[in-house]
C-alpha cells in the first residue's frame, strides 16, 4: 500500500513540474515572436537649423542621433547640473538653441530642440 501511495505522490509532483516547465517554454516562445521594429519616423533624417548645427553637425541625421550627439556635447562640456542631473546649463552655443534660457530641464530640452529640426 505504501508503495502505491508514494508512486501516486511522485506522479502528481512530476505532473506539476512538467506543467510549470511547459508554461515557461510557451512564454519564451511567445516573447520571441513579438520582435519590435524601429519607428520609421524616428529614423528619418532631419536637417538641423544653423544654430543646432553648431552643436550636432550640419548633415541630415535621425532624431535619435540628434539626441545622442546633444547629450555627448552636454557631458563632454560638463553642462549637467551636478546636484540635479535633470537640469542642463546652457553655454553660448546651447543658449541659442534653448531660446536664450540659461538653464532647462531635460524634458524641456527635447521640446526646444525639436523647433530646430526640419
DSSP file (Angstrom, degrees, kcal/mol; ACC not computed):
  #  RESIDUE AA STRUCTURE BP1 BP2  ACC     N-H-->O    O-->H-N    N-H-->O    O-->H-N    TCO  KAPPA ALPHA  PHI   PSI    X-CA   Y-CA   Z-CA
    1    1 A X     >        0   0    0      0, 0.0     4,-2.0     0, 0.0     5,-0.2   0.000 360.0 360.0 360.0 -42.3    0.0    0.0    0.0
    2    2 A X  H  >  +     0   0    0      1,-0.2     4,-2.2     2,-0.2     5,-0.2   0.872 360.0  54.8 -64.2 -36.6    2.7    2.5    0.9
    3    3 A X  H  > S+     0   0    0      1,-0.2     4,-2.6     2,-0.2    -1,-0.2   0.911 107.5  49.4 -63.6 -42.5    4.5    1.9   -2.4
    4    4 A X  H  > S+     0   0    0      1,-0.2     4,-2.4     2,-0.2    -1,-0.2   0.905 111.0  49.7 -63.7 -41.8    1.3    2.8   -4.4
    5    5 A X  H  X S+     0   0    0     -4,-2.0     4,-2.2     2,-0.2    -1,-0.2   0.893 112.2  47.9 -64.2 -40.8    0.8    6.0   -2.3
    6    6 A X  H  X S+     0   0    0     -4,-2.2     4,-2.6     2,-0.2    -2,-0.2   0.925 111.7  49.6 -66.6 -44.6    4.4    7.0   -2.9
    7    7 A X  H  X S+     0   0    0     -4,-2.6     4,-2.5     1,-0.2    -2,-0.2   0.912 111.4  49.6 -60.0 -43.0    4.1    6.3   -6.6
    8    8 A X  H  X S+     0   0    0     -4,-2.4     4,-2.2     2,-0.2    -1,-0.2   0.909 111.8  47.8 -62.7 -43.5    0.9    8.3   -6.8
    9    9 A X  H  X S+     0   0    0     -4,-2.2     4,-2.3     2,-0.2    -2,-0.2   0.898 111.9  49.8 -64.7 -41.7    2.5   11.3   -5.0
   10   10 A X  H  X S+     0   0    0     -4,-2.6     4,-2.6     1,-0.2    -2,-0.2   0.916 110.9  49.8 -64.1 -43.5    5.6   11.2   -7.2
   11   11 A X  H  X S+     0   0    0     -4,-2.5     4,-2.3     1,-0.2    -2,-0.2   0.907 110.5  50.4 -60.6 -42.8    3.4   11.2  -10.3
   12   12 A X  H  X S+     0   0    0     -4,-2.2     4,-1.9     2,-0.2    -2,-0.2   0.921 112.5  45.6 -62.9 -45.7    1.4   14.1   -9.1
   13   13 A X  H  X S+     0   0    0     -4,-2.3     4,-2.3     1,-0.2    -1,-0.2   0.906 111.3  53.3 -64.6 -42.1    4.5   16.2   -8.3
   14   14 A X  H  X S+     0   0    0     -4,-2.6     4,-2.4     1,-0.2    -2,-0.2   0.894 106.9  52.0 -61.1 -41.2    6.0   15.3  -11.7
   15   15 A X  H  X S+     0   0    0     -4,-2.3     4,-2.4     2,-0.2    -1,-0.2   0.917 109.7  49.4 -61.2 -43.9    2.9   16.4  -13.5
   16   16 A X  H  X S+     0   0    0     -4,-1.9     4,-2.2     2,-0.2    -2,-0.2   0.917 111.4  48.8 -61.9 -43.9    3.0   19.8  -11.7
   17   17 A X  H  X S+     0   0    0     -4,-2.3     4,-2.4     1,-0.2    -1,-0.2   0.920 111.2  49.7 -63.1 -44.4    6.7   20.3  -12.6
   18   18 A X  H  X S+     0   0    0     -4,-2.4     4,-2.6     1,-0.2    -1,-0.2   0.908 109.3  52.1 -62.0 -42.9    6.1   19.4  -16.2
   19   19 A X  H  X S+     0   0    0     -4,-2.4     4,-2.3     1,-0.2    -1,-0.2   0.919 110.3  48.3 -59.6 -44.4    3.2   21.9  -16.4
   20   20 A X  H  X S+     0   0    0     -4,-2.2     4,-2.2     2,-0.2    -2,-0.2   0.919 112.3  48.2 -63.0 -44.2    5.4   24.7  -15.0
   21   21 A X  H  X S+     0   0    0     -4,-2.4     4,-2.3     1,-0.2    -2,-0.2   0.914 111.4  50.1 -63.5 -43.3    8.2   23.9  -17.4
   22   22 A X  H  X S+     0   0    0     -4,-2.6     4,-2.6     1,-0.2    -1,-0.2   0.908 109.2  52.2 -62.1 -42.4    5.8   23.9  -20.4
   23   23 A X  H  X S+     0   0    0     -4,-2.3     4,-2.3     1,-0.2    -1,-0.2   0.919 110.1  48.4 -59.6 -44.8    4.3   27.2  -19.3
   24   24 A X  H  X S+     0   0    0     -4,-2.2     4,-2.2     2,-0.2    -1,-0.2   0.909 112.3  48.4 -62.9 -43.1    7.8   28.8  -19.1
   25   25 A X  H  X S+     0   0    0     -4,-2.3     4,-2.3     1,-0.2    -2,-0.2   0.918 111.3  49.7 -64.4 -44.0    8.7   27.5  -22.6
   26   26 A X  H  X S+     0   0    0     -4,-2.6     4,-2.2     1,-0.2    -1,-0.2   0.894 110.2  51.7 -61.9 -40.4    5.5   28.7  -24.1
   27   27 A X  H  X S+     0   0    0     -4,-2.3     4,-2.1     2,-0.2    -2,-0.2   0.920 109.9  48.7 -62.0 -44.9    6.0   32.1  -22.6
   28   28 A X  H  X S+     0   0    0     -4,-2.2     4,-2.0     1,-0.2    -2,-0.2   0.907 111.7  48.9 -62.8 -42.8    9.5   32.3  -24.0
   29   29 A X  H  X S+     0   0    0     -4,-2.3     4,-1.2     1,-0.2    -1,-0.2   0.896 110.5  51.4 -64.2 -40.4    8.4   31.3  -27.5
   30   30 A X  H  X S+     0   0    0     -4,-2.2     4,-0.8     1,-0.2    -1,-0.2   0.879 109.1  51.1 -64.8 -38.0    5.6   33.9  -27.4
   31   31 A X  H >< S+     0   0    0     -4,-2.1     3,-0.7     1,-0.2    -1,-0.2   0.899 106.1  54.5 -65.9 -40.7    8.0   36.6  -26.4
   32   32 A X  H 3< S+     0   0    0     -4,-2.0    -1,-0.2     1,-0.2    -2,-0.2   0.789 100.6  60.5 -65.5 -28.3   10.3   35.8  -29.3
   33   33 A X  H 3< S+     0   0    0     -4,-1.2     2,-1.6     1,-0.2    -1,-0.2   0.819  91.2  70.7 -70.2 -30.9    7.6   36.1  -31.8
   34   34 A X    <<  +     0   0    0     -4,-0.8     2,-0.4    -3,-0.7    -1,-0.2  -0.589  68.4 176.7 -91.3  77.9    6.9   39.8  -31.0
   35   35 A X        -     0   0    0     -2,-1.6     2,-0.3    -3,-0.1    -3,-0.1  -0.702  27.9-127.3 -83.3 128.8   10.0   41.4  -32.4
   36   36 A X        -     0   0    0     -2,-0.4     2,-0.3     1,-0.0    -1,-0.0  -0.599  20.2-150.1 -81.7 132.2    9.9   45.2  -32.0
   37   37 A X        -     0   0    0     -2,-0.3     2,-0.1     1,-0.1    -1,-0.0  -0.751  23.2-104.3-100.7 149.3   10.5   47.2  -35.2
   38   38 A X        -     0   0    0     -2,-0.3     2,-0.5     1,-0.1    -1,-0.1  -0.446  37.6-110.2 -69.8 142.6   12.1   50.6  -35.3
   39   39 A X    >>  -     0   0    0      1,-0.2     4,-1.3    -2,-0.1     3,-0.7  -0.639  20.1-145.9 -76.3 123.3    9.7   53.5  -35.8
   40   40 A X  H 3> S+     0   0    0     -2,-0.5     4,-1.0     1,-0.2    -1,-0.2   0.798  95.4  62.2 -62.5 -30.5   10.4   54.9  -39.3
   41   41 A X  H 34 S+     0   0    0      1,-0.2    22,-0.3     2,-0.2     3,-0.3   0.873 105.4  46.3 -65.3 -36.2    9.5   58.5  -38.2
   42   42 A X  H <4 S+     0   0    0     -3,-0.7    22,-0.9     1,-0.2    21,-0.8   0.813 113.0  49.7 -73.5 -29.8   12.4   58.4  -35.7
   43   43 A X  H  < S+     0   0    0     -4,-1.3     2,-0.3    19,-0.2    -1,-0.2   0.586  83.8 106.7 -87.9 -10.1   14.8   57.0  -38.2
   44   44 A X  S  < S-     0   0    0     -4,-1.0    19,-0.5    -3,-0.3    17,-0.1  -0.529  79.6-112.0 -69.8 129.3   14.0   59.5  -41.0
   45   45 A X  E     -A   62   0A   0     -2,-0.3     2,-0.3    17,-0.2    17,-0.3  -0.384  34.4-165.5 -64.5 136.5   16.9   62.0  -41.4
   46   46 A X  E     -A   61   0A   0     15,-2.8    15,-2.1    13,-0.1     2,-0.6  -0.912  18.9-123.6-120.9 150.9   16.1   65.6  -40.3
   47   47 A X        -     0   0    0     -2,-0.3    71,-2.0    13,-0.2    13,-0.1  -0.840  24.4-137.6 -97.8 120.6   18.1   68.7  -41.1
   48   48 A X  B     -B  117   0B   0     -2,-0.6    69,-0.2    11,-0.3    68,-0.0  -0.438  23.1-110.3 -74.1 150.0   19.2   70.7  -38.0
   49   49 A X     >  -     0   0    0     67,-2.2     4,-2.5    -2,-0.1     5,-0.2  -0.176  37.0 -97.2 -68.9 171.9   19.0   74.5  -38.1
   50   50 A X  H  > S+     0   0    0      1,-0.2     4,-0.9     2,-0.2     7,-0.1   0.877 124.7  50.1 -61.2 -38.9   22.2   76.6  -38.3
   51   51 A X  H  4 S+     0   0    0      1,-0.2     3,-0.3     2,-0.2     4,-0.3   0.902 115.2  42.1 -69.0 -39.9   22.2   77.2  -34.5
   52   52 A X  H >> S+     0   0    0      1,-0.2     4,-2.5     2,-0.2     3,-1.5   0.816 105.1  65.6 -74.7 -29.7   21.7   73.5  -33.7
   53   53 A X  H 3X S+     0   0    0     -4,-2.5     4,-1.6     1,-0.3    -1,-0.2   0.785  90.2  65.8 -62.8 -27.0   24.2   72.5  -36.4
   54   54 A X  H 3< S+     0   0    0     -4,-0.9    -1,-0.3    -3,-0.3    -2,-0.2   0.763 113.6  31.8 -64.2 -24.1   26.9   74.3  -34.3
   55   55 A X  H <4 S+     0   0    0     -3,-1.5    -2,-0.2    -4,-0.3    -1,-0.2   0.854 134.9  21.2 -99.2 -47.3   26.4   71.6  -31.7
   56   56 A X  H  < S-     0   0    0     -4,-2.5    -3,-0.2     1,-0.2    -2,-0.2   0.538 110.8 -98.0-106.0  -8.2   25.4   68.4  -33.6
   57   57 A X     <  -     0   0    0     -4,-1.6    -1,-0.2    -5,-0.4    -9,-0.2  -0.177  26.6 -98.1 104.2 158.4   26.7   69.0  -37.1
   58   58 A X  S    S+     0   0    0     -5,-0.1   -10,-0.1    -2,-0.1    -1,-0.1   0.630  84.7 102.8 -92.0 -15.1   25.0   70.2  -40.3
   59   59 A X  S    S-     0   0    0     -6,-0.1   -11,-0.3     1,-0.1     2,-0.3  -0.370  84.5 -99.5 -69.5 147.0   24.4   66.8  -42.1
   60   60 A X        +     0   0    0    -13,-0.1     2,-0.3   -15,-0.1   -13,-0.2  -0.524  55.2 167.5 -65.4 126.5   20.8   65.4  -42.0
   61   61 A X  E     -A   46   0A   0    -15,-2.1   -15,-2.8    -2,-0.3   -17,-0.1  -0.939  39.0 -88.1-138.0 158.4   20.6   62.8  -39.2
   62   62 A X  E  >  -A   45   0A   0     -2,-0.3     4,-1.8   -17,-0.3     3,-0.4  -0.256  39.3-112.2 -65.0 156.3   17.8   60.9  -37.5
   63   63 A X  H  > S+     0   0    0    -21,-0.8     4,-2.2   -19,-0.5     5,-0.2   0.876 117.5  57.3 -55.9 -40.4   16.2   62.5  -34.4
   64   64 A X  H  > S+     0   0    0    -22,-0.9     4,-2.1     1,-0.2    -1,-0.2   0.893 106.9  48.0 -60.7 -39.7   17.7   59.7  -32.2
   65   65 A X  H  > S+     0   0    0     -3,-0.4     4,-2.7     2,-0.2    -1,-0.2   0.847 107.1  56.5 -70.4 -34.0   21.2   60.6  -33.4
   66   66 A X  H  X S+     0   0    0     -4,-1.8     4,-2.3     2,-0.2    -2,-0.2   0.936 109.4  46.6 -60.3 -46.1   20.5   64.3  -32.7
   67   67 A X  H  X S+     0   0    0     -4,-2.2     4,-2.5     2,-0.2    -2,-0.2   0.915 111.9  50.6 -63.3 -43.9   19.6   63.5  -29.1
   68   68 A X  H  X S+     0   0    0     -4,-2.1     4,-2.3     1,-0.2    -2,-0.2   0.933 112.8  45.7 -59.3 -47.0   22.7   61.3  -28.7
   69   69 A X  H  X S+     0   0    0     -4,-2.7     4,-2.1     2,-0.2    -1,-0.2   0.871 111.4  52.6 -66.3 -36.6   25.0   64.0  -30.1
   70   70 A X  H  X S+     0   0    0     -4,-2.3     4,-2.4    -5,-0.2    -1,-0.2   0.929 111.1  46.7 -63.8 -45.4   23.4   66.6  -27.9
   71   71 A X  H  X S+     0   0    0     -4,-2.5     4,-2.6     2,-0.2     5,-0.2   0.878 110.6  51.9 -66.1 -37.6   23.9   64.5  -24.8
   72   72 A X  H  X S+     0   0    0     -4,-2.3     4,-2.5     2,-0.2    -1,-0.2   0.896 110.8  49.2 -65.8 -37.2   27.5   63.8  -25.7
   73   73 A X  H  X S+     0   0    0     -4,-2.1     4,-2.0     2,-0.2    -2,-0.2   0.917 112.1  48.6 -63.5 -44.4   28.1   67.5  -26.1
   74   74 A X  H  <>S+     0   0    0     -4,-2.4     5,-2.7     1,-0.2     6,-0.4   0.923 116.0  42.3 -62.9 -45.5   26.5   68.2  -22.7
   75   75 A X  H ><5S+     0   0    0     -4,-2.6     3,-0.8     3,-0.2    -1,-0.2   0.890 112.2  53.8 -70.3 -39.1   28.5   65.6  -21.0
   76   76 A X  H 3<5S+     0   0    0     -4,-2.5    -1,-0.2     1,-0.2    -2,-0.2   0.884 115.9  39.2 -62.3 -39.1   31.8   66.5  -22.7
   77   77 A X  T 3<5S-     0   0    0     -4,-2.0    -1,-0.2    -5,-0.2    -2,-0.2   0.382 110.1-120.8 -93.7   3.2   31.4   70.1  -21.7
   78   78 A X  T < 5 +     0   0    0     -3,-0.8    -3,-0.2    -4,-0.4     4,-0.1   0.907  60.7 147.4  61.7  45.2   30.1   69.3  -18.2
   79   79 A X      < +     0   0    0     -5,-2.7    10,-3.8    -6,-0.1     2,-0.4   0.414  34.5 103.2 -94.3   1.6   26.8   71.2  -18.7
   80   80 A X  B    S-C   88   0C   0     -6,-0.4     2,-0.3     8,-0.2     8,-0.2  -0.696  82.7-111.0 -85.6 135.6   24.7   69.0  -16.5
   81   81 A X        -     0   0    0      6,-2.5     6,-0.2     3,-0.4    -2,-0.1  -0.489  22.7-144.8 -64.4 125.3   23.9   70.4  -13.0
   82   82 A X  S    S+     0   0    0     -2,-0.3     3,-0.3     1,-0.2    -1,-0.2   0.827  96.0  40.9 -65.6 -31.1   25.8   68.2  -10.5
   83   83 A X  S    S+     0   0    0      1,-0.3     2,-0.6     2,-0.0    -1,-0.2   0.922 127.6  28.5 -81.7 -46.3   23.1   68.4   -7.8
   84   84 A X    >   -     0   0    0      1,-0.1     3,-2.1     3,-0.1    -3,-0.4  -0.866  69.8-169.8-118.6  95.1   20.0   68.0  -10.1
   85   85 A X  T 3  S+     0   0    0     -2,-0.6    -1,-0.1     1,-0.3    -4,-0.1   0.611  80.4  69.8 -64.6 -12.8   21.1   66.0  -13.1
   86   86 A X  T 3  S+     0   0    0     -6,-0.1    20,-2.1    19,-0.1     2,-0.4   0.684  85.5  83.4 -77.0 -16.5   17.8   66.7  -14.9
   87   87 A X  E <   - D   0 105C   0     -3,-2.1    -6,-2.5    18,-0.2     2,-0.5  -0.731  65.4-157.4 -93.6 135.9   18.9   70.3  -15.3
   88   88 A X  E     -CD  80 104C   0     16,-3.6    16,-2.1    -2,-0.4     2,-0.4  -0.949   8.3-144.7-113.9 125.8   21.1   71.4  -18.2
   89   89 A X  E     - D   0 103C   0    -10,-3.8     2,-0.4    -2,-0.5    14,-0.2  -0.763  21.8-132.8 -87.7 132.8   23.2   74.6  -18.0
   90   90 A X        -     0   0    0     12,-3.1     2,-0.1    -2,-0.4    -1,-0.0  -0.717  16.6-162.7 -91.5 131.6   23.4   76.3  -21.4
   91   91 A X     >  -     0   0    0     -2,-0.4     4,-2.5     1,-0.0     5,-0.2  -0.283  50.2 -76.9 -90.7-170.3   26.7   77.6  -22.8
   92   92 A X  H  > S+     0   0    0      1,-0.2     4,-1.1     2,-0.2    -2,-0.0   0.895 132.4  45.9 -58.7 -43.0   26.8   80.1  -25.6
   93   93 A X  H  > S+     0   0    0      1,-0.2     4,-1.0     2,-0.2    -1,-0.2   0.907 116.8  43.5 -68.9 -41.6   26.0   77.5  -28.3
   94   94 A X  H  > S+     0   0    0      1,-0.2     4,-3.0     2,-0.2    -2,-0.2   0.799 102.6  66.8 -75.3 -27.8   23.2   75.9  -26.4
   95   95 A X  H  <>S+     0   0    0     -4,-2.5     5,-3.5     1,-0.2     6,-0.4   0.889 101.3  49.7 -59.7 -38.2   21.7   79.2  -25.3
   96   96 A X  H ><5S+     0   0    0     -4,-1.1     3,-0.8    -3,-0.2    -1,-0.2   0.878 113.1  46.6 -66.6 -37.5   20.8   80.0  -28.9
   97   97 A X  H 3<5S+     0   0    0     -4,-1.0    -2,-0.2     1,-0.2    -1,-0.2   0.876 111.0  52.2 -70.8 -37.8   19.2   76.5  -29.3
   98   98 A X  T ><5S-     0   0    0     -4,-3.0     3,-0.8     3,-0.2    -1,-0.2   0.279 119.3-106.6 -85.2  12.0   17.3   76.9  -26.0
   99   99 A X  T < 5S-     0   0    0     -3,-0.8    -3,-0.2     1,-0.2    -2,-0.1   0.837  76.1 -50.6  70.1  33.3   15.8   80.3  -27.0
  100  100 A X  T 3 <S+     0   0    0     -5,-3.5    -1,-0.2     1,-0.3     2,-0.2   0.420  98.0 141.3  87.6  -1.5   18.0   82.4  -24.6
  101  101 A X    <   -     0   0    0     -3,-0.8    -1,-0.3    -6,-0.4    -3,-0.2  -0.547  43.7-153.0 -77.1 139.4   17.3   80.3  -21.5
  102  102 A X  S    S+     0   0    0      1,-0.3   -12,-3.1    -2,-0.2     2,-0.3   0.778  80.1  19.2 -81.6 -27.5   20.4   79.8  -19.2
  103  103 A X  E     +D   89   0C   0    -14,-0.2     2,-0.3    -5,-0.1    -1,-0.3  -0.988  65.4 171.3-148.0 133.6   19.1   76.5  -17.8
  104  104 A X  E     -D   88   0C   0    -16,-2.1   -16,-3.6    -2,-0.3     2,-0.2  -0.944  32.0-113.4-135.3 158.1   16.4   74.0  -18.9
  105  105 A X  E  >  -D   87   0C   0     -2,-0.3     4,-2.2   -18,-0.2   -18,-0.2  -0.537  37.0-105.7 -88.0 164.8   15.4   70.5  -17.7
  106  106 A X  H  > S+     0   0    0    -20,-2.1     4,-1.2     1,-0.2   -19,-0.1   0.781 118.9  51.0 -63.6 -28.0   16.0   67.5  -20.0
  107  107 A X  H  > S+     0   0    0      2,-0.2     4,-1.2     1,-0.2    -1,-0.2   0.888 111.3  46.8 -76.3 -39.0   12.3   67.2  -21.0
  108  108 A X  H  > S+     0   0    0     -3,-0.2     4,-2.5     1,-0.2    -2,-0.2   0.841 105.3  63.6 -67.7 -33.2   12.0   70.9  -21.9
  109  109 A X  H  X S+     0   0    0     -4,-2.2     4,-2.5     1,-0.2     5,-0.2   0.916 100.4  49.8 -58.4 -45.8   15.3   70.5  -23.9
  110  110 A X  H  X S+     0   0    0     -4,-1.2     4,-1.8     1,-0.2    -1,-0.2   0.875 110.9  50.6 -63.1 -36.6   13.8   68.0  -26.3
  111  111 A X  H  X S+     0   0    0     -4,-1.2     4,-0.6     2,-0.2    -1,-0.2   0.919 113.0  45.1 -65.7 -44.0   10.8   70.3  -26.9
  112  112 A X  H >< S+     0   0    0     -4,-2.5     3,-0.6     1,-0.2     4,-0.3   0.859 112.3  51.6 -69.1 -35.8   13.1   73.2  -27.6
  113  113 A X  H >< S+     0   0    0     -4,-2.5     3,-1.8     1,-0.2    -1,-0.2   0.854  98.8  64.6 -70.7 -34.5   15.4   71.2  -29.9
  114  114 A X  H >< S+     0   0    0     -4,-1.8     3,-1.1     1,-0.3    -1,-0.2   0.766  93.0  63.3 -62.5 -23.6   12.5   69.9  -32.0
  115  115 A X  T << S+     0   0    0     -4,-0.6    -1,-0.3    -3,-0.6    -2,-0.2   0.723  99.9  54.4 -69.9 -20.2   11.9   73.5  -33.1
  116  116 A X  T <  S+     0   0    0     -3,-1.8   -67,-2.2    -4,-0.3     2,-0.4   0.298  92.6  89.3 -96.9   8.6   15.3   73.5  -34.7
  117  117 A X  B <    B   48   0B   0     -3,-1.1   -69,-0.2   -69,-0.2   -54,-0.0  -0.891 360.0 360.0-110.7 136.8   14.7   70.3  -36.8
  118  118 A X              0   0    0    -71,-2.0   -70,-0.1    -2,-0.4    -1,-0.1   0.355 360.0 360.0-129.4 360.0   13.2   70.3  -40.3
